[in-house]
Each structure stands twice: as structure tokens, then as C-alpha cells.
Amino acid sequence: MARRHGGGTGLRLLLWLWLCAPCPGPAAACSPRCRHGGLCLADGSCLCSKGYEGERCQHATCYPKCKNGGECLRPGKCRCSPGYGGRYCHKVSCEGGCQNGGECISVNGVVKCLCASGWTGSRCQEAICPQGCRNNGACVAPGICSCPAGWVGRACHLAVCKLPCQHGGKCIAPNVCRCRLPYSGPQCTKKRKE
């Protein structure tokens, strides 16, 4: 009883014998040589190994193909264009990452951070204070100013006088009172004589 070869092994063997069996005449010579383990066939063409293609098996193939302009370096390995990452360059990647809840997106091929409300900047690193921060205050979080010594308030707009201004005087700068007539002096305590 004859034994059968399973899985097409017999067909592959016949194909190999047909393509690669020595023929009368000179041995097969491919010039330039087949690359990446490709086999030179009797007609001078190359039979490429899995993962390579091209006339001389010179091009690697990636499956799935490299996305977003990525280049296939070897089977299954892509070199990604700036702004993209992942095994097949399918993930958007912002250099340095996005901060403060920002999301990395691609718009018409341009990779950038989409910032959460209250943040701006190329990496969403700058807080927005719509009220502004006066008197050299710094915006440290959305709507929150860090005020220098002598200033307070949401916009660093209120001066602090360690000693309160008297007789209706108003603190206009750190430890500086604007006095109402007829008062004067650092805390508006001196009454002018008329």
C-alpha cells in the first residue's frame, strides 16, 4: 500500500525539483547574487526567502505594512517617521509626550498635542490664566496665579500692607498706603494741619 504525503509536501518537493534540479550546461549563476538567503534558479532569477522580495531579494517586507511613511528594515521591523511609533508605525507619538492631560494626535500628517482645557504650549506645559497674573505673578495652573511677596488675589492684584492703612487709606503696593485727606504718613496716621 502506497503511503501519501500530507499537507502538500509532495507538491513542494516536485516544484523544488523542477525549479532547482541541475540542467545540462553551466550551473545557475545569479548576478548580482540573490540576497538574504534567496535561491538562484536555473534561469538566473531568484527565489526569495520568506520576508523578502525584489529581483534580487533586496527588499524586506513587513506584514502588516509599515504605516505613516515608515520603512521596512527587515521582516516585521519598521523604522518609523518622526511623530510615529509602534511595531508598524501605527501609533502617533509626540516627542517628549503631552503633559497635563494632553493627547497626541495627527492632523493632516502633522503630529501635535491636543491640550486639555486650561493648558497650552507645544506639550501642554503652560497653564492659562484668563484673568492674567499681574505684578510679576506666574500662572501655575489653570486660573491660579503664584504671587510674589506683597501681592495676593486671583490675579495678584491686591497689595498687602503688614500694618493696615488707617482712616480710609488704601494699600496700593506692598506696605504703601494711599491716604485720604487730611491724613498722610506710612499708615495714614498723621493728620495735616490746615
Solvent accessible surface area in square Angstrom, and as a share of the most:
residue,aa,sasa,rsa
1,M,244,1.09
2,A,95,0.74
3,R,225,0.82
4,R,219,0.80
5,H,141,0.63
6,G,61,0.58
7,G,75,0.72
8,G,33,0.32
9,T,66,0.38
10,G,25,0.24
11,L,132,0.66
12,R,153,0.56
13,L,103,0.51
14,L,115,0.57
15,L,99,0.49
16,W,127,0.45
17,L,78,0.39
18,W,194,0.68
19,L,42,0.21
20,C,37,0.22
21,A,38,0.30
22,P,133,0.84
23,C,74,0.45
24,P,138,0.87
25,G,60,0.57
26,P,134,0.84
27,A,95,0.74
28,A,46,0.36
29,A,85,0.66
30,C,15,0.09
31,S,97,0.63
32,P,97,0.61
33,R,196,0.72
34,C,21,0.13
35,R,127,0.46
36,H,83,0.37
37,G,63,0.60
38,G,14,0.14
39,L,89,0.44
40,C,47,0.28
41,L,18,0.09
42,A,55,0.43
43,D,117,0.60
44,G,20,0.19
45,S,47,0.30
46,C,21,0.13
47,L,80,0.40
48,C,40,0.24
49,S,42,0.27
50,K,201,0.85
51,G,17,0.16
52,Y,44,0.17
53,E,90,0.41
54,G,36,0.35
55,E,135,0.61
56,R,38,0.14
57,C,0,0.00
58,Q,65,0.29
59,H,102,0.45
60,A,19,0.15
61,T,42,0.24
62,C,9,0.05
63,Y,194,0.74
64,P,57,0.36
65,K,149,0.63
66,C,25,0.15
67,K,98,0.42
68,N,73,0.38
69,G,69,0.66
70,G,16,0.16
71,E,92,0.41
72,C,32,0.19
73,L,70,0.35
74,R,135,0.49
75,P,58,0.37
76,G,19,0.18
77,K,89,0.38
78,C,11,0.06
79,R,138,0.50
80,C,39,0.23
81,S,33,0.22
82,P,130,0.82
83,G,20,0.19
84,Y,31,0.12
85,G,18,0.18
86,G,37,0.35
87,R,158,0.58
88,Y,34,0.13
89,C,0,0.00
90,H,94,0.42
91,K,117,0.50
92,V,52,0.30
93,S,49,0.32
94,C,19,0.12
95,E,167,0.75
96,G,55,0.53
97,G,31,0.30
98,C,33,0.20
99,Q,69,0.31
100,N,65,0.33
101,G,70,0.67
102,G,16,0.15
103,E,105,0.47
104,C,37,0.22
105,I,39,0.20
106,S,45,0.29
107,V,66,0.38
108,N,152,0.78
109,G,58,0.56
110,V,93,0.53
111,V,37,0.21
112,K,99,0.42
113,C,17,0.10
114,L,97,0.48
115,C,38,0.23
116,A,41,0.31
117,S,113,0.73
118,G,20,0.19
119,W,49,0.17
120,T,57,0.33
121,G,28,0.27
122,S,91,0.59
123,R,91,0.33
124,C,0,0.00
125,Q,78,0.35
126,E,90,0.40
127,A,18,0.14
128,I,74,0.38
129,C,18,0.11
130,P,112,0.70
131,Q,53,0.23
132,G,30,0.29
133,C,33,0.20
134,R,140,0.51
135,N,59,0.30
136,N,147,0.76
137,G,15,0.15
138,A,53,0.41
139,C,43,0.26
140,V,85,0.49
141,A,28,0.21
142,P,53,0.33
143,G,14,0.14
144,I,99,0.50
145,C,18,0.11
146,S,57,0.37
147,C,41,0.24
148,P,47,0.30
149,A,103,0.80
150,G,22,0.21
151,W,45,0.16
152,V,74,0.43
153,G,31,0.30
154,R,159,0.58
155,A,6,0.05
156,C,0,0.00
157,H,73,0.33
158,L,92,0.46
159,A,18,0.14
160,V,57,0.33
161,C,21,0.13
162,K,169,0.72
163,L,112,0.56
164,P,85,0.54
165,C,26,0.16
166,Q,73,0.32
167,H,100,0.45
168,G,49,0.47
169,G,16,0.15
170,K,133,0.56
171,C,31,0.19
172,I,68,0.34
173,A,30,0.23
174,P,46,0.29
175,N,82,0.42
176,V,71,0.41
177,C,20,0.12
178,R,148,0.54
179,C,35,0.21
180,R,157,0.57
181,L,136,0.68
182,P,36,0.22
183,Y,44,0.17
184,S,29,0.19
185,G,29,0.28
186,P,93,0.58
187,Q,46,0.20
188,C,0,0.00
189,T,79,0.46
190,K,129,0.55
191,K,134,0.57
192,R,131,0.48
193,K,197,0.84
194,E,198,0.89
